[in-house]
Amino acid sequence: MSDATDLATAATSDDVAVGLRAAAALRLLAERLEEVQVARARRQGWSWQEISGSLGVSKQAVHKKYAGRVSAQPTEED
């Protein structure tokens, strides 16, 4: 289950085991996407307050979760 379309379909499966595996995979995908975007925002100069507002969480929560995991240094992809 790596394709997003397949995951979305599996998440609505009548087979509970399939649905739960898809839900777990989607949660992991969402976490990875969030981390990528937080890192990108930091490299583009966004404050923790701006990021937290976009994510709908407190500044303290986003800082605690990502401060040691993302860099504010630009990369070739930015």
Order of alpha helices (4+ residues) and beta strands (2+ residues): alpha-alpha-alpha-alpha
